[in-house]
């Protein structure tokens, strides 16, 4: 519990933080990687180059300073970040390193304002937050370890299947090298991969959504080739059948939990359909009796992953409805066999079908796409408790 004086001092630094903006976190990462280069094997350096990680960290630091007197409002963010941290096998001693560089960054960027009292207050505030994360992450580590087929830390898996799903997406079926069972997960969660190879400058941690329902034997993930993506290009070009890689347990705070009478609407753009596939697979395997709607948007047939699988499922399940938009279909893409509508996804065009009492909506895709989905559904009067979304990479608000 922080004392009132510490809270007062930290909140008084909010204007200073806002004036510094992401210069604060950019400086923080520069000095941390300079003095602790081993952490380059933990952080996604691609997100450093794009600025997404410094922006996400700044938003988190600012939110904590603004709400330090009411940390309960940050519980959802804490849960999301804690899950991410378990995917990097973050340990308590690493919080000490981060705390040191955060305080030194404040000193270096604001020497006049960074009085001993301010630094001491931020040290206390950071220590309190670190304790929350360390405690929650230990709970998650223990939960993963105690599940049937569960484990803690790294476990060796083997590539059992590599399948091209579209021009950009390849799926990988991974099974444990020890031949044992694997832990179940909640549809929507992701798998944590640790890639280490002489061709890679650094060891790379990546999270990829699981795209089939749990079966206790293996995991399937789908990987989109990203322009300049170190990990995705390595997996597309170099990862082959029989190759081994290190895997950490499934994690993630985005998952589907619905009652049997709940209509479910799954909305995706591009590779955002991967967590939706696990949800759909689970619903159909369980014989979900309520309506299920599959809405997807992509550029064209060449980019349309898992197309035949969805078509087959739609024919086999009377309560499954699908609607697909192609932005720029090729001459060989034919409606309604391949797609239903031309252009960007337009939810109002299917409002009569998907605006259902008590329905829950799960969506994933590019940020502008998800913002459109959220704004549209909110405009229909759908409660925020019925809206669930996932942002790939460092979290950003819609």
Secondary structure, DSSP 8 states (H G I E B T S, - for coil): ---HHHHHHHHHTHHHHHHHTHHHHHHHHHHHHHH-GGGGGTS-HHHHHHTHHHHHHHHHHHHHHHTTT-GGGGHHHHHHHHHHHHTTT--HHHHHHHHHHHHHHHHHH-TTT--HHHHHHHHHHHHHHHHHHHHHHHHHHHHHHHSTT--SS-EEEEEEEEEE-SSSEEEEEEEETT--------TT-EEEEEE--TTSSS-EEEEEEB-S---SSEEEEEEE--TT-HHHHHHHHT--TT-EEEEEEEE-S------TT--EEEEEEGGGHHHHHHHHHHHHHTT--S-EEEEEEES-GGG-TTHHHHHHHHHH-TTEEEEEEESS--TT--BTTTBSEESS--GGGGHHHH--TT-EEEEESSHHHHHHHHHHHHHTT--GGGEEEE-SSS----
